Amino acid sequence: MTTAIVHAQPRGCWRLRTVTGVVLLWSRFGPATGRARGQATRSCPPGGLAGSTPVTPDPSALPVPGALPGALPGRFVALVPVKPPVRGKSRLQGVDDEARTALADAFAADTVAACLAARGVARVLVATDDAALATTLASTGATCLPDGATGLNESLTQSAAEAARRWPDLFPVALTADLPGLVPDELDAALVAALGVLEDDGQAFVPDAAGTGTTLYTAPAARFVPRYGGGSASAHTSAGCVDLTTRTDVPLGSVRRDVDDLVDLATAASFGVGPRTRGVLDRLGLF
């Protein structure tokens, strides 16, 4: 068995492990196999490697071929479009404009954070014309680009094309930016189910909790044609997209639980939301 070298280093730096002769690249968010092997997108500062200690890896902690996390990491780029404050979450009636903006920003931040934490997601690409939010999300590890599109489908199509140019080996997966309770493990379950569909050159989606809308859509880059809008679940089904809720035994509740109004928000809060959303709710005295 090859000895692994575990390097002590500052938080957030990359570390390389050698296990049975294979070099694995890990980030603070987990394995990043969607990147070129042996390359890191951030480096430790000079003197950051304080030393190294030989250890024998625990076989039970190693990835199992064909199962999570071994078969999945690094296969997807998450596309998250975020409307500017003047247009975002207009159906959140019952709160003022400032609160509505704060909630919309928090929803997006928690959605992006969950995507970054998911083992199946190598990159997160956010399209938004909100410069302040873009700066915040970029600081967490997302790649942010100006939107400029007039509609959601156009925005996603442009994002998918840009993702294919930057990361041609990754599958694009679109997620709405209003999933404040998104659980990374449930997103991973959806992506595992999607992988078989995509490798057969198919398309897949996850319907919202009501069964009429869509919260997640994925397809190979060459076939990426999202159909968001009224009755999008039916539109995706009619286009031959596979409903991923039929392909996994894992409940995808948090993947389906988007927030359009205060009723949706109360439901999401009852199941649990991310820290940014929870903080805004506490400040507003809601739920």
N, C-alpha and C positions, 0 to 999 in steps of 0.2 A: 504494500500500500504506500503511495506517495505521501510524504509528510506535508501538511499544510503549514503555511507561514501566515500568521495573523498579525498585521501591523497595527500598533497603537497609533492613533491619529486624531486630529481635531474633528469635532462633530461636523457631519455633512460632507466629509471628504470621501473620495472613492477608495475602495480597497480591493485588492486582487487576492483570490484564494486559489491554490492549486490542489485539486482533489483527484486522486487516481489519474494524474497526468493531464487533466483538463483544466484550463484556466477559466474561471468564472468571474465576470465583472458585476459587481453589486454596487448599488447606490444606497442612499439612506431610505429610498422608497422600495428597495427590493432589487431583484435581478433585472438587469437591463439588457437582455440579449437582443433587443431590436436594434441596438447600436452595433457598429462594426466591432468584431471581437478584438479586445485589447485596447479599445479607444475609450477615453472618458471625456465628457464635455466640461468637466471642471477639475481642477487640480488642487492639491494641498499646498499651503504656503511653504516657503523654505523653512526647513527645520520641523515641519509638521509631523514627519515620521519619527516618532520618539524611540523606536526600537522594534524588535521582532522577537517573537517567542515561538519555537516549534511546538505544535500540538498535533495530536492524532484526532482527526475528525470523527464525530459520532455518526456511524452509518445510518442510524435512525433519523438523523436530521437532514440527510441528503435528499435531493429531489428524487422522486420515483418516476422513471420513464413512463410517459403516457398518462400521467396524472398531474393534478395541480401540486406544486407550481411548475414542475418540470416541463410539461407540454405546452404551457401557455405563455410564459412571460415574454414581453417584448414583441408581441404579434400585432398590436393595434396602435393606431394614433387616434385619440379621442378628439372629435371636432365639436367645440362648444361655442355656438353663436350667442352673443349677448347684445340685446338692444340698448341704445343709449337711454339715459334716465327719462327723457321727455316722452319716450315711447314705451318704456318697460313697465309691465304689470299694471296696465291701465284698468284692469278688472278688479284690482284690489280696492274695492270701495269700502268706505268706513274708516279710512285712515287718511291723513293729509299727505300732500305731495312729498314732503321731506321724509316721512315715515315710509311711504311707498318706495322711494328711491333707496332708502337704507335697507329695506327688506329685499328688493330686487338685487342689490349688490351682494347682500349676504347669501341669498340663494345661489347666485353664480359662484361666489367664493367657496361655499361648501360643496357645490357640485364639482368644481375643479379640484378641490382638495381630495375628494373621494376618488376621482379619476386618477390623480397622481399616486394615490395609495394603492390602487388596484394592481395586482400582479400582472394582469394581461395588457396593461397600458404602458407603452414605452415612451410615448410623447403625448402632450396635450396641446392642441392648437386652438386658441381662442380668437374669434373674429369679433371685434367691437370697435365702435367709434368713440367710446368713452375712455379718454386718455388717462384719467385718474384711476379708473378701475383696471385698465390695462397695466399700469405701473404696479399696482398692488398684486395682480395675478402673476405678472412676470417675476416678481420677487419670490414667489412660491415655487417656481420651476416651470410654469407654463410658457409657451411661445405665443405671443400676442401680435396680431396683425390688424390693420384698419379694415373695416368691413366694406362700406361703400355700396353694398348691394341693397336693392329695394325690397327684397322679400327673403323669407327664411330659406326657401329651397335654392334660390340663387346664391345666397350667402354660403350655404353648405356645399353647393357644387363648386364654387370658387375655392373654398377651403380644402375640399378633397383634391382638387387639381394641384393646389400648392403643396399639400401633404405628399402627394405622389411625386412631385418634383424633388422635395427635400428628403423624403424617406420612402423610396420606391418599394422597399421590402415589407412595409407595414400595411395592414388592412385599415381603411378609414371606418370609423364608427361615429355616427352623429348622436349626440345627446342634447336634450333640451337643457337650458341653464336654470331651470326651476325645479331642481330635485334636491332640496335642502336636507333631506333625510337619507340620501343615497349611501348605501352600505357597500364598501369595496368588495367584500366577498360575494355579495349578490350580483354586483356588476361582473365579477369574474365568472360566476356561474353562467350568466347570459353569454359572455364571450366564449366560454368553453362550448356551449351549445351552438353558437354561431360558427365556430371554426370549421366544423364538418360541412356546414352549408356553403361557406365561402370557398373551401377547397374543392367543392364540386361546381364552382363558378355560379353559385346561387346568391340570392339576396335574403335578408332576414330583418325582422323588426320586433319590438316589444310594444304592445298596446298599452295605453294608459289605464288607470284603475277603472275608469268608466267603460273601457272597451271600445271607445269610438276614436280616440286620438292616438298619437304615437309619441313615445318618449325616447326610443332608441331605434336607429336604422343603420344597417351596415351592408356593404357589398364590396366586391373587388373594385378597385379604382376605375377600371374600364367600364363597369356596369353600374356605377354609383349614380342613381337617379332618385333622390328623395321626393316624397309626395306628401309633405306636411300641409296642413290646412284642415278645413272642415271635413270630417269623415275620413281622416287620413288612414285609420286602421283598415277600413274597407278598401281604400285606394291601394294601399300596399298589398293587401291580400289579393285583390284583383290583378295586380301586376306580377303575381307569382311569388311574392315574398313569404318566407316561412315565419310563422308566429313562434317565437322562441319560448313562449310559455308552454308550448306543447312538446318541447324538446328537452326539458329538464325537470327533475323532481324537486329542485330547490325553489322555494317561493321567491319570486322576484318582486315582492311588495314594494321595496324602496325604489326599485328601478321604474316602477309604474306610477309612483305616487308624486305626480307633478302638482304644482300649486298655481292655480289661476285666480282664486278668490279666497276670502277669509274662511269659508267653509273648508276648502281644501287645506288651508294653512292650519286650521284647528285639528284636522285629521292627521296631517303630517306631524304636528307637534305632539300629538298623543302617542305616536309611535317612536318619536325621537328625531331630532334634527341636529345638524352640525353646530359647532361652537359659535360660528359667526351669526347664524340665524338665531340661535338660542340667546345670544347676547342682546340682539336687537329686540327680540320678543320681551326679554326681561326689562329692558330699558323702557319699552312702550307699555309695559304692564299687560301684555297679551298672552293668553294661554299658558 
